[in-house]
Amino acid sequence: MTELTRQEGFERRQERLRSLAGVACWCALALSIIAYAVISATVFHQPFHVGLRQLRYFDLRIYRGAVERILHARPLYGLPIARHLGFTYPPTTAIALLPLGFASIRVDEWGFTALNLVLLLWTLRRTVLIWRSSNWGTGGRLLTGLNDWAIAAGAAALALWLEPVTTTLGYGQLDLIITALVVFDLSRSDTTRTKGVGIGLAAGLKLTPLIFIPYLLLSGRRRAALWSVSAFLGTAVLSLSAAGGDTIRYWTKVIFDTRVVGRVSDASNQSLQGAAARLLDVHSPGAFAMLLIALVTVATVGLAALASRRGDDATGFWLCAVASLLASPISWTHHWALVVPALLLLVLSAHEQRSRRLAFAALLVAAAGYSYLPELLEGPRPRSPHGLWAMLASDSYVIFGLAAILLAGFAMMRHRQDQLGMEPVSRPDAEEDRAVLVGA
């Protein structure tokens, strides 16, 4: 009877701790947003950002210019909208952003920022669902026993200051919208009939999420892959009916010209092509480098599908997200907002498994996001960095992405060897390898 009383008392204390932790997470988010707003308004006089460039909702102004051209039936591509840059997204994106044309720039700035903040919180909550579906969220620890929304609130309070998030907010970019659509789709049950539509719509707005379609196919979710393709083609048909000439020009010319986006070798371009261009000090890497990039991409998507088939959708998601960003010709730092949910998955897995290796990996990834190294190397007049340390700093996202892929591949190989009985290991080591597989 005494033992039962002790157990009940322990459970009550745990419940009180979880309640207090939940309140603390929401308070942290509120304080983080207030601090962001105050610092932006009083210190930077623009959205908070560490770096030499002035962001000032630059991309949002380009979106508004594209919307104006759609509304006035003017050509969407060919002429610059702001400075020397024009609209580089599919016409569907301009059509989806038509509401921007019916409000003032200030209303659009405040509205877009508020939308991005809400989507950051909501996306991280859906990320927790992906993690729990991978059979890691048993709730045996204080953090993982919290309400999903409380975990998301605490994570959003910290994620708000990561470079991919601050640059997304500062530019008024679409990246958190894209991330929300992808994470929402992958967090839904495989039995959901329309699973895959979100990924198709995201790809219709920005092509990067297209890589999730072969991931769905290879992981055995053929119906979801079919829905993704259908939704993507639906966006193309919509743009063709609303802006036929612009749609044809985009798919026959604009999509193949990376120069309209910016220099491939800029330090802010954290893709394999960007890293290769900086390493070789050329505008664009040659055919051999492109072949290596293709091989890395195919291998990574294969690893992601293998992880998903083993029931580990958390690892499958972040591997595919990293592959999409490394493979894209241009992956500005704000594009890496797609990987922010992966950092939460890593932290949750490290906490649940009490893995020092995962905790150290999470610390390194967070350090890369909070360091703003690519932006600090970028200036009003972009240049290619020189010197070993400058090269490493300018490729920080790429290096961490490749390291994570290698670590995940090694963990999967060890897991396979253990299953075949080729290299028996003790239970603690096996658990550590399993933890690495989730959050490498």
N, C-alpha and C positions, 0 to 999 in steps of 0.2 A: 504493500500500500504506500509506503514511504517512497519507494522507487517511482511509482506512478505519479505521486505528487510532485516529485522533483522534475519528472519529465514534463508534466503540465506547466510547471513554473518556467522551465527552460523555453518551452514553446511560446508562452506568453511574452517572455522577454524578447525572443526573436521577432515576434509579431510587432512589438512596440518599436524595436530597432528598425524594422522594415518600414513602419509608418513614418518614423522620424526621418529615415533616409529618403523616402519618397517626397516628403515636404522639402527636405534640403535640396533635392534635385530640381524641383520646380522653382524654388527660391534662387538657386544658382542660375537657372535659365533666365529668369526675370532680371536679375542683376547683370548678367552678361549682355542682354539686349540693351538695357539702360546704359551700361558703360560704353557699348559700341556706338549708340546714338549720340551720347554726350561727347565722346572723343572725336567722332566724325564731325560734329557740328562746331566744336570749340577749338580743336587742335588742328585738324586737317582741312576743315572747310570743304570737305568732300567725303565720300565714303572711305572709311578707314582702310589704309593699305600701307605696307612697308615696301618702299622702293622709290625710284627716281621718277617714274612716269606718273602723269596725271590721268587717272581713270575717268572720273566725272561722267559716269554712265555713257561712255562713248559708244558702246555697242547698242545700247538702247536707242540712241539717237539714229544709228544706222537702220535699226528695225523700223523706227518711225518714218524715216525717209523711204524705205521700201514700201511701207503701207501706203504712203502718199502717192507713190508711183502706181500702185495697184488701183487705188481709188480714182486716179485721174487717167488711167489707161495709158501710162507711159512705160517705155521699156524698163524692165527691172534690172537688167545687167548691161555692162558696157561702160557706163559713166559713173564716176565716184559720187558718193553721197556725203561723206565727211572726210576732209583732207584728201588723201589719195586713195582711200579705200571705198569699195562698193559693197553691195550685198552679195554674199557667197553661199547662202543656204538654198535649198530647194524652194521653188515658188510656194509650195504648201505652207512653209513656215510664215511667209509674209501674209498669206491668206488667214492662217490661224491667229496672227497677231493684229488683225484688222481693228479690234477694239482700241488699240493704241492711237488710232487716228482720230478718235472722237473725244479726246481729253487733252488737257494742257500737258506740257512736258513735266511740270512739277507733280501733277496728279499721277502721271505714268511712273515717275521715279519713285514716289512713295508707294504706289500700288504694287509695282514690280518688286520692290524691296520687301514689302510685307508678304507678298505671295511666296517669295523665295524663302523667307524665314519660316513660314508655316510649312512649306514643303520639306524643309530641312528636318523639322521635328517629325512630321508625318512619315517621311522616308526612313528615318532611323527607327521609328516604331515598327514599320514593316520589316526592317532588317532584323529586329529581334525575333520576329515570326520565322524568318528564314533560319535563324540560328536554332530556335527551338525545334523546328521541323527536322533538323539534322541530328536529333537525339542527344544534343549536348546540354540543352537547357533543363536540367533535372530539378533546378530550384534548391539544390542542397546547400548552396552558399548564400550569404546575405544579399549580395548584388543580384545574382540570378534569380533569387526568390522575390524580387521586387515586381511590382506591376510594370507591364511593358511600356506604358506611357511614361512612367517615372524614369525608367532606364533611358528612354529616348530623350527626355528632358535634360537629364544630366549629361548625356553624350552631346546633345545639341549645344549646351552651354560652353563646352570645350571646343567642339567642332567649328563654332562660329568664327574662331580666330585662326583656323588653318588657312594657309595661303590659297588653296583652290576655292574655298568658300568666300574669303574676303575679295578675291579678284572677281568671282562670279557676281557678288553683290555690287562691287565697285563699277564694273563694266555694265551692269544690268543685263547679264548674260542668261542664256536658256539652260545652262548645264544642270541646275538642280531640278528643272522640269523634266529633262531627259532622264536623269537619275531616278526621279520619282516614278516615272512610267515603267522603267525597267525593273526596279525593285518591287513595285506593286505586282507586276506580272509574275515574277519569279517567286513571290511570297504566297501566291495563291495555290490551292491544292491542284494536283495534276488532274483531278477529276472534274475540275471546273471547265465547262464546255468552251468558254471563250478565252481560256488562257492562251497567251501569245499575242493578243490584240494590242496590248500595251507596248510590247517590243516593236511591233510593226508600226504603230503610230509614232513611237520615238524615232525610229529609223527614217520615217517620212519627214520628220522635222530636222534631223541631223543624221548623217549616214553611219556614224560610228557604231550604233547599236546593232547594225546588220549582222555582226559577228555572232550575236546570240542566237541567230536562226540556225546555223549549222550546229551550234552547241545543243539546242533543243532537239534537233534531229538525231545527233550522235548519242545523246543521252536517253534515247528511246521515247521521246515525247513528240511523236510525229504529228499528232493532231494540233498541238500547240505551235509547232513549226509551220504547219499549213495555215493556221490562223494568222501568224505573224506575216507570212508572205502575202496573204490576202489583204490584210490591213495596210501593208506597205504599198501594194499595188493600188489599193483604193485611194491612198493619198496622191499617188501619181495621176490617177484618172481624174480626181478632183481638181488638181492643178492644171491638167490638160484642158479640162472643160472651162475653167475660169481664166486661165492665162496660157493659152496654147502656145503662142510664139515664145514666151519666156521659158516655158517648160521644155520645149524642143531645144532651145539654145542651152539651157542648163545641162541637159543630159547628153548633148553632143559636143559641147565646148567648155563651158565653165567648170564642170566637174573634173576635167583633166588639167586644168591650169592652176597649180598651187601658188603661182606668183601673185594672184589676186588676193590671197590671204595674208601673205607676208613671206619673209625670208625663211627658208627651211633651216638655215644654220643659226637663227636667233636663239639665244640662251633660254628664252621662254618656251621654245618648242621642245617639249619633253617626250619625243618619240624616238624610235630607233633610227629613222631617217635623219632626224635632227642631230642626234648624237654622232652618227656616221659622218654627216656633213661637217660638223665641228671638228671631229677627229682628223678628217682628211683635208680640212680647210678648203672645201669646195661648195658650190651652190647646191648641188644635189649628188648623192652617192651613185656609184656606177652599178652595172648589172649584177656583179658578184655580190655586192652588199645587199642589193634588193633580194637576191636569191636567199641569202642568209636570213633576212628579215621574214621572208615568206615561210621558211622552214621553222623558225622560232614560233611564228604565229600558229601554224598548223599543229606543231607539237603541243603548244600550250592549250589550244582548244581541245585537243585529244585528251590531255590530262584533266581538263575541266569536266569533260563528258565522263571520263572514267570515275572521277570523284563523285559525280552526281549519280552514276549507276550504283555506286556503293552506298547510296543514301546520304551522302555528304553534300547537300546543295549549297552549304555555306562556302566550302572550298571551291565548288564548281562556279559559283557566282563570281568570287573575287578573281579567280584565275582568268575567267573569260573577260572580266572588266579590264584587267591589266593587259591582256592580249589585245583588246580592241584599241587601247590607247597607245601601246607600243607599235602596233602595226599601222596606225593612221599616219599619213604623210605629215600632218600638222596636228600636234596635241599640245595646245597651249596649257599653261599651268592650271587655268580655270577648268579645262576639260577634265582634269583629274578629280573633280568633284565626284565623278562616278566611283572612285575608289574610297571615298570617305566612309561609306557603310562598311567596307572591308576592314577598316581600322576598328570599328566597333565590334565586328565579329572576332577580331584578334584579341581585343581586350576581354570580351566575355569568355572566350575559350581559355585564356590565360588564368582568369580568376576562378573559373569553375574547376579547372584541372590543377590549379596551384603549380603551374609550369613556369619555372624561371626562364626557360628558353623562350617561351612565348611572350612573357612579360618584357624581356630584353628586346625581342623583335618589335613589340608594340611601341616600346620607348624609342627605338631607332626610327620607325616609320613616323611617329608623332614628331620627332626632332626634325625630320626632313620637311614635314608640313609646316612646322612653326618657324623654321629657319629663314624662309623666303630667299634662299640662295639664288635660284634662277632669276628672280626679280631684282635682286641686289646687283647681279651681274649685268642686268639689262638697263639701259638708260634711254634718254631722249634720242640718242643716235646709236642704235643697236650695232654691236660688233661681236665678232667671234672671240671667245676667251682664249688666252694663250698661257702656257705653263701647266704643269701637272695638276696642281691643286685647283687652279681655275677650271680646268677641264673636268675634274671630278665633281666640283661644286656645280658646274653648269649642267651636268648629267645626273644630278642626285636622284631625281624621280626614276629615270631609266635604270640606274644602277640598283636601286631598291626593288624595282619591279622584276628585273632579271634575277636578282638574288632570291626573291620570294618564289619565283617559278622553279629555280633549281632546287631550293629546299623542299618544296612540295613534291617535286619529282623524286628526290632522294627518299623522302618519307614514304611515298607510295611504293617505291621499289623495295624498301625494307619491309613494309607491310605485306607485300606479295611474297617475299622470301619467308617471312614468318608463317604465312598461311601454308606454304608448300613444305614447311619443316626443314628448309635448307639451312637456316641459321637460328636455332632456338634461342630465345632470350627470356629473361626473367619478366615477371608481370609488370614491375614498375617501369622497365624500359619500354615494354610494349605500349603501356599507357602513354608514355612520353611521346613515342612515335605517333600514336593516334592523335595526340594533341597537336603535334606539329602539322599533321595532315590538314587539320581544320584551319589553323591560323597562320600558316607559315609566313 
